[in-house]
């Protein structure tokens, strides 16, 4: 399924953006390059998850200011499936020079470790552009789940064993790997049930088809406020500003457990380095602007922004950390 979201601005905004970049000291890295005329056509921002999912919301927040800065239309396209890997593969193989991806960390790190048959190599076939934001995950359960406190729920879950089931947005996603790690740290044994995305997971939890999931903070908070879900704990080492009233899982007795999700913009590896550097500067400035920072915080992200090199370093460190979980838990595609 492909859906589109246009953000249209005239070429005069590009001239304004260049002036702003000069004032900020950003332009010398790319303004003298022949690639300074990029983009010359509509830019596609591809998302691997459904409309309303966390990556989709971030892409749509980014599309309008990015279009304004680049002086070209930016269209969000949802290419759903395989835990985001269909979209990532599409981006990796794109040759039009104007296709980008709004990706989660799983698609840019361990997908090839999990399944050597995945048709793209994130370390070779994708060009890092910029980190956008990072966040812990929130362990959420239905509002009517047993136990009056988080600690009581955990005790009940330990006794229930494989009578419980948990949902994730797909095999190999960070939510899946994080729950498998949580099973060993917390002494629980729920069965994995993959779904296309978090909106479907929330519907399944409210309907009683699954009993727990690791969700992005903003999505969990909205359902907790509505009385549909309960928040048990966050995957951060301490309390997160994104869910300040929710204890960390370590506070309720799950020791040595820490996990973080992030999202980023990537391009095909064929993108010229000068264009990638130019685009990285633009994206970083957009997400660090106070109004965008506040908007992304409401969506459940602590803004990062980075150079291509900074994102590449994060990819390499997470590939090792998440790869260790895959190997230790013997996780593989069925």
Secondary structure, 3 states (H helix, E strand, C coil): CCCEECCCCCCHHHHHHHHHHHHHCCHHHCCCCHHHHCCCCCEEEEECCCCCCHHHHHHHHHHHHHHHHHCCCEEEEECCCHHHHHHHHHHHHCCCCCEEEEEEHHHHCCHHHHCCCCCCCHHHHEEEEEEEEEECEEEEEECCCCCCCHHHHHHHHHHHHHHCEEEECCCCCHHHHHHHHHHHHHCCCCEEEECCCHHHHHHHHHCCCCCEEEEEHHHHHHHHHCCCEEEEEECCCCCCHHHCCCCEHHHHCCCCCCCCEEEEEEEECCCCHHHHHHHHHHHHHHHHCHHHHHHHHHHCCEECCCCHHHHHHHHHHHHHHHHHHHHHHCCCCC
